[in-house]
Amino acid sequence: MLARPHDIAVDGGTRKSAPGTQRLCAVTGEVRPIEELTRFVVAPDGSVVPDLKRRLPGRGIWITATRHALRAAMARNTFARGFKRDVRVASDLVATTEGLIERAALDALAICHKAGKVAIGFANVEAVLARARVVALLNAAQAAPDGVRKLAAALHHRADVAEIAVVDAFTSAQLDLALGRSNVVHAALLAGPESETFLARHARLERFRTGSEGAVTASRPMYNAGL
């Protein structure tokens, strides 16, 4: 009898995985890099919890890191079948998982700020876009269209425009907390390892929110001149 995806998509416990390690998604049956999957484990109380850092003890089941795939796993009873035991799957597991992914991205942004890799405020962003090595432009979700257009125009004058991510996934309040400032609407990330970590986590968040089962979101989204 052939093994089903949920039978072979369960690992035997945590172990260090090198970048590029692949696992089988218990929902789609597709083999993917672990960066495109979320590991879930069973907590001591029998509840299924996300293990974003892939460090929690016990057997883990891997699901493609999108809302769609996680909802499908919940609807198909994938966790109970994969773990071969009764488990408790909270109705808000999708929201909880998304919140943790979002928190990880904002924590990475805070580290960028501590490392001196963030320019904050319209004038400062405009200045670094003209002369510095910028890897991302951040606009608060509620940023005024006029300010967004002006910075987009400045960005469009750069030869490396296609290499610069444009991020509008966070509210001004979220940016305030991450950057320790008030009323943050625009910011820019300067090149550095801290910024690369943020971009990877932001890509994970965008993939979770918008990705289909077959989609892969680039860590550096192509610039859209219409922004």
C-alpha positions as CSV (number, residue, x, y, z in Angstrom):
1,M,0.0,0.0,0.0
2,L,1.4,3.4,-1.0
3,A,2.0,5.9,1.8
4,R,-0.2,8.9,1.8
5,P,1.2,12.5,2.0
6,H,0.1,12.9,5.6
7,D,1.9,9.7,6.5
8,I,5.3,10.7,5.2
9,A,5.2,14.4,5.8
10,V,5.7,13.9,9.5
11,D,9.2,14.2,10.8
12,G,10.6,12.2,13.7
13,G,11.6,15.3,15.8
14,T,13.6,18.4,15.6
15,R,17.0,18.4,14.1
16,K,19.1,21.1,12.5
17,S,18.2,21.6,8.8
18,A,20.5,23.3,6.4
19,P,19.2,26.0,4.0
20,G,17.5,24.3,1.0
21,T,16.4,21.2,2.9
22,Q,13.2,19.9,1.5
23,R,10.1,18.4,3.0
24,L,6.8,17.0,1.8
25,C,3.7,19.1,2.3
26,A,1.0,16.9,4.0
27,V,-1.7,18.8,2.1
28,T,-0.5,19.0,-1.4
29,G,1.9,16.1,-1.6
30,E,4.5,18.4,-3.1
31,V,8.2,18.5,-2.0
32,R,9.3,22.1,-1.1
33,P,12.2,23.8,0.5
34,I,11.5,24.2,4.3
35,E,11.5,28.0,3.8
36,E,8.2,27.6,1.9
37,L,6.7,25.4,4.6
38,T,5.5,25.7,8.2
39,R,6.2,23.0,10.8
40,F,3.4,22.2,13.3
41,V,3.7,20.1,16.4
42,V,1.4,18.9,19.2
43,A,1.7,20.8,22.5
44,P,1.5,19.0,25.8
45,D,-2.2,19.9,26.1
46,G,-2.9,18.2,22.8
47,S,-3.3,21.4,20.7
48,V,-1.6,21.9,17.3
49,V,0.8,24.8,17.3
50,P,3.0,26.4,14.7
51,D,6.8,26.0,15.1
52,L,8.2,28.8,12.9
53,K,11.7,28.4,14.1
54,R,11.6,24.6,13.7
55,R,12.9,24.0,17.2
56,L,10.0,22.7,19.2
57,P,10.4,19.1,20.4
58,G,8.3,16.2,19.2
59,R,7.2,15.0,15.8
60,G,6.3,17.7,13.3
61,I,4.0,17.9,10.3
62,W,4.8,20.2,7.4
63,I,2.3,22.4,5.6
64,T,2.8,24.7,2.6
65,A,3.1,28.2,4.2
66,T,0.0,29.8,2.9
67,R,-3.4,30.5,4.3
68,H,-5.0,28.3,1.6
69,A,-2.9,25.3,2.5
70,L,-3.4,25.6,6.2
71,R,-7.2,26.0,5.8
72,A,-7.2,22.9,3.7
73,A,-5.2,21.0,6.3
74,M,-7.8,22.0,8.9
75,A,-10.8,21.1,6.7
76,R,-9.3,17.7,5.8
77,N,-8.4,16.6,9.3
78,T,-4.7,16.4,8.2
79,F,-3.2,16.9,11.6
80,A,-5.1,14.0,13.3
81,R,-4.3,11.7,10.4
82,G,-0.6,12.8,10.2
83,F,0.0,12.6,14.0
84,K,-2.2,9.4,14.2
85,R,-3.8,10.7,17.4
86,D,-6.5,12.9,18.6
87,V,-5.4,16.6,18.5
88,R,-7.1,19.9,19.2
89,V,-7.0,22.3,16.3
90,A,-8.1,25.8,17.3
91,S,-10.5,27.5,14.9
92,D,-8.2,30.6,14.8
93,L,-5.0,28.6,13.9
94,V,-4.7,30.4,10.6
95,A,-4.9,33.8,12.3
96,T,-2.5,32.7,15.1
97,T,0.1,31.5,12.6
98,E,-0.2,34.6,10.5
99,G,0.2,36.8,13.6
100,L,3.4,34.9,14.6
101,I,4.8,35.3,11.0
102,E,4.0,39.0,11.1
103,R,5.5,39.5,14.6
104,A,8.7,37.8,13.4
105,A,9.0,40.3,10.5
106,L,8.4,43.3,12.7
107,D,11.0,42.0,15.2
108,A,13.5,41.8,12.3
109,L,12.6,45.4,11.4
110,A,13.3,46.5,15.0
111,I,16.8,44.8,14.7
112,C,17.4,46.7,11.5
113,H,16.7,50.0,13.3
114,K,19.0,49.1,16.2
115,A,21.7,48.3,13.6
116,G,21.3,51.8,12.0
117,K,19.9,50.4,8.8
118,V,16.6,52.4,8.7
119,A,16.0,55.9,7.5
120,I,12.7,57.2,8.9
121,G,10.5,60.1,7.6
122,F,9.7,61.3,4.1
123,A,12.7,63.7,3.8
124,N,15.2,61.2,5.1
125,V,13.8,58.5,2.8
126,E,14.0,60.8,-0.2
127,A,17.6,61.6,0.7
128,V,18.8,58.0,1.0
129,L,17.0,57.1,-2.2
130,A,19.1,59.7,-4.0
131,R,22.5,58.5,-2.8
132,A,22.5,55.4,-0.6
133,R,22.4,51.6,-1.2
134,V,18.7,51.0,-0.4
135,V,17.2,47.5,-0.4
136,A,13.6,48.3,0.6
137,L,11.1,51.2,0.7
138,L,8.4,50.9,3.4
139,N,5.1,52.8,3.3
140,A,2.6,52.5,6.0
141,A,-0.7,50.8,4.9
142,Q,-2.5,54.1,5.3
143,A,0.1,56.3,3.8
144,A,-1.2,59.2,1.7
145,P,-1.2,58.5,-2.0
146,D,0.7,61.7,-2.8
147,G,3.6,60.8,-0.6
148,V,3.7,57.2,-2.0
149,R,3.7,58.6,-5.6
150,K,6.6,61.0,-4.9
151,L,8.8,58.3,-3.3
152,A,7.9,55.9,-6.1
153,A,9.0,58.5,-8.6
154,A,12.3,59.0,-6.7
155,L,12.7,55.2,-6.7
156,H,12.1,54.9,-10.4
157,H,15.1,57.1,-11.1
158,R,17.4,54.5,-9.7
159,A,19.2,52.0,-12.0
160,D,18.6,49.2,-9.4
161,V,14.9,49.9,-9.1
162,A,13.9,46.3,-9.8
163,E,16.1,45.1,-6.9
164,I,14.4,47.2,-4.3
165,A,11.4,45.8,-2.4
166,V,8.3,48.0,-1.8
167,V,6.7,47.0,1.5
168,D,3.2,48.2,2.5
169,A,2.2,45.3,4.7
170,F,2.2,47.2,8.0
171,T,0.2,49.9,9.6
172,S,1.8,53.1,10.9
173,A,1.1,51.9,14.5
174,Q,3.0,48.7,13.8
175,L,5.9,50.6,12.3
176,D,5.9,53.0,15.4
177,L,6.3,50.0,17.8
178,A,9.0,48.3,15.7
179,L,11.0,51.5,15.1
180,G,10.4,53.2,18.5
181,R,9.1,56.4,16.9
182,S,5.7,58.1,16.5
183,N,3.7,58.5,13.4
184,V,6.0,56.5,11.1
185,V,4.6,56.6,7.5
186,H,7.7,56.2,5.3
187,A,11.0,54.4,5.9
188,A,13.8,52.9,3.9
189,L,16.1,50.0,4.6
190,L,19.8,50.2,3.9
191,A,21.8,47.2,2.7
192,G,23.1,44.8,5.4
193,P,22.5,41.3,6.8
194,E,19.8,42.6,9.2
195,S,17.8,44.0,6.2
196,E,18.1,40.7,4.3
197,T,16.7,38.9,7.3
198,F,13.7,41.3,7.4
199,L,13.2,40.9,3.6
200,A,13.1,37.1,4.0
201,R,10.6,37.3,6.8
202,H,8.4,39.8,4.9
203,A,8.5,37.5,1.9
204,R,7.3,34.7,4.1
205,L,4.4,36.9,5.4
206,E,3.4,37.9,1.9
207,R,3.6,34.3,0.7
208,F,1.3,33.2,3.6
209,R,-1.2,35.9,2.9
210,T,-1.4,35.8,-0.9
211,G,0.4,32.7,-2.2
212,S,-1.5,29.9,-3.9
213,E,-0.4,26.3,-3.4
214,G,1.9,26.6,-6.5
215,A,3.1,30.1,-6.0
216,V,6.5,31.3,-4.7
217,T,6.9,34.9,-3.8
218,A,10.3,36.5,-4.5
219,S,12.1,38.1,-1.6
220,R,12.6,41.1,-3.8
221,P,9.3,42.0,-5.4
222,M,9.5,43.7,-8.8
223,Y,8.9,47.4,-8.6
224,N,5.6,48.7,-9.8
225,A,5.8,52.2,-11.3
226,G,2.1,52.6,-10.7
227,L,2.5,52.7,-7.0
